[in-house]
């Protein structure tokens, strides 16, 4: 791997850019600890990128910053053209809701809600009610992930792989520009993991969303456009996989 994670020059639409991003905890105290040390990173539309690294390397912290769940201590974080450092909490929440889709290792579905209701949840949270258009989009997404016959089923009636597909449909319900996936296949068998990966990949290709997936599975990482390696809060290498001409030539 090379020594730095630089943006691919072929990317003509940068969705995410980090410049010199640092993150410290317990700032101003004797136990202040910096866990991210000057991260420079960019993701273009259509890119599908794997983030790898050992436990404790800072992957979760970096993902939280990208997802606007935390603010960096220093540096610049730009998402879809918005300098997030200039935004207040309300604006950050709005940007997160409209621009970012999250897929987690644990699906975090609401057990009392049906599959359809879980996919509609982002719209319900924002507007208090889902519109007919929202519902049509949710039904379409569940059909796309192979769950057209499971709209009224609750999570407890679905397998682990099916629950994760509901979570993916929920993450894509607002057509996000950026998809962040934290070990989305970590609890799945090989066949289910491959199916989940291909679902994310297909939406990335068709809708132009930038996608960053944290994974410990080298098979899946090798199928991404780029692999970025994080160790001790620093990007130590990057490997290009220019095998998808329809994304970044």
N, C-alpha and C positions, 0 to 999 in steps of 0.2 A: 504494500500500500504506500501511497505517497504521503507526504508529511502534513498536508493541510486539506481541509474540506472547502474547496472553492466552488462557486457556482458554475454550472456548465454554461459556456458562452453561447450555446445554441438555444438556451432558454430565453424566449422573447417575452415572457410574461412571468415576472417573479411574484410569487404569492407570499413567500415568507423570506425575510432576510434578518439575520442577526449580525451585529457588528460589535465586537469587543464586549460581549455580554458576560457579566459576572454575577454570581449570586452568593451572598454570605448570610449566615444566620447568627443570631445573638449579636447583632452589630452594636459596637460601642461598649461591649462587656469584656471581661477578661477571657471569656471562652468563645469570642468571635471566631467563626470558622467559615472560610471561603470554600465552597464546594464546586463552583464552576469558575474557570480561570480564563476569561477572554475568548469566548466562543464566537467564531466567524462561520456563518453557514447561510446558504441560500437554497430555496426550493422553487423550481419553476412549475408553471402549469403543466399538467400531464406527467410530471416526474413521479416515480415510485421508488422511494428510498428506504433502505434498511438502516436502522441504528443499532449497533451491537456494542457490547462491552461487558465486563464482569460486574457482578453485584457490587454496589457501592461506588460505581464509576460516575454517578451523577445523571444517569439516563432519566430516571423519574423526575428529578428536579428540572432537567432541561425540557422534558415533555410538559411539565406544569407551567413553565414560562411560556412555551409556544402556545399552550392552550389558554393563556391569560388567566390561569388560576392563581398565579403568583406574579409579582413584579420583579424584574432584575434589580440588583443593587447598583449596577453600572452598565453602561453600554446602550445600544439602540436595538429595539425590536420593532420591525415593520411588518404588518400583515395586510395584504391586499391594498397596499399603498398608504395605510394608516400608521403613522408613527405612534405606537401605543403609549410611549412616555408622555405624550401630550394629552392623553385622554383621562377623564375622571372615571370613577368606578361604574357609573351608569352607562357611559359610552363604551367602556370595556365590556360590560355585560351584553350590551346590544351587539357589538362587533362579534363577540364570542358566539352568541346565539344565531347570528345570520351567516357567519363565515366559516365556523369550525364545526366539524363532526368528530365525536369521540367514540372509539371502540376500545373497550377494556378487556382484560383477561377474564374478569368476572363480569357477566353481562349486565348486572344491576337492573334487571327488569323488576317491575312492581308485581308481586305475586297475585294481587287481587285484580289486576287489569288483564284483559285479553291481549293477544298478540297485536291486534289492530289498535287497541287503546294505548299500548306501550309505544307504538310507532307514532301515534298522534300526540304523545306527551309534550314534545317541544312546542308544538303549536298551542296546546292547551295552557301550558305555563305562560306563554307570551301573551295570548289573547283572551284566556279564560274559557275559550270554546274553540273547537275545531270547525272550520268551514267545510262546505261540500267539496271544494277543491283540495283541501288538506286531506280529507278522507279518501278521495279518488287517488291522490298521490300515494297515500299509505297503502291502499289496496294494490296499486300497481307495483310498488316496491316489494311487498310481501309475495306477490306473484313472481317477481323477478328472482327472489331468493328461494323459490320453490315451496312457498308456504300458502298458496292460494286457498288450500282446503283447511287451513289452521287459523283463520282470522279470529274465531271466537274461542280458541283454546287459551287457557292460562299457562304461564310458564311451567307449573308443576305437571302439566300434561304433555310437555315437550321434552325431547332429548336434549343433551347438552349442546350438540351441534345445531339443533333447530333453534334453541334459545339464543345462541350466538348470532344466528342469521337474523333473528328478530332485532337484536341489538344493532346489527349492521344497517338494517332497514331504517331503524330509528335515527342512526347517525347520519343517514343520507336524506332524511325526510325534508330538510331545508336546502337541499342541493348545495352543500358547503364547498367553498373554494379550497379548503384545507381539511384533510382527514388525518387525524392522529390516532394511531392504533397501538395500544400498550399490551404486548404479548397476547394478541387476540386469539392465538391458536394454542396457548400454553396448556390448557386443560383438555384438549381434544385429541382423539386418536388421529393417526396419520391421514386417513381418508377424509375425515371431517376437517382437519387442518388444511388439507389441500383445497377442499371445496370453499372454505372461508377465504383463503388466500385468493383464489380465482375470482370470487365475488368482488372483493375489494379491487382486484386488478382490472376487472371488466368495467367497473364504474369509473376508475381512474382513466382508462382509455377513452370511454365514451363521453364522459362529461368534463374532462380536462382538469379534474381536481388534482391538486398536489397531494401526495400521500406519503406520510412518514410512518413506518412500522417498526416498533421495537420488537426484536425477536432474538431468541437464543438458538433458533433452528437454522443451521447453515444451509440446508436444502432450500428453505424459503428465501433466505438472504441472497443466495446466488441467483435467484430469479428476479431480483430487483434491478433497477437501472443503475443504482449506486449503493455501495455499502460504506457507511461512515462509522468509524470506530472511536469510541469514547473510553478513555482510561484516566482515572484520577482527576476527573473534571476537565480534561483537555482532549480535544480532537487530535488523535495521534496518526490517523491515516484515512485514506479514502481510496476505494477501488471502483472504477467505472465499469459498467456492464452495458455497452451500447448495442444491445441486442434487440431493441424495440424501435425500429425505424419509424413507426407511426407516432411515437411520442417525441423523443428528442433525437434528431438525426446526428 
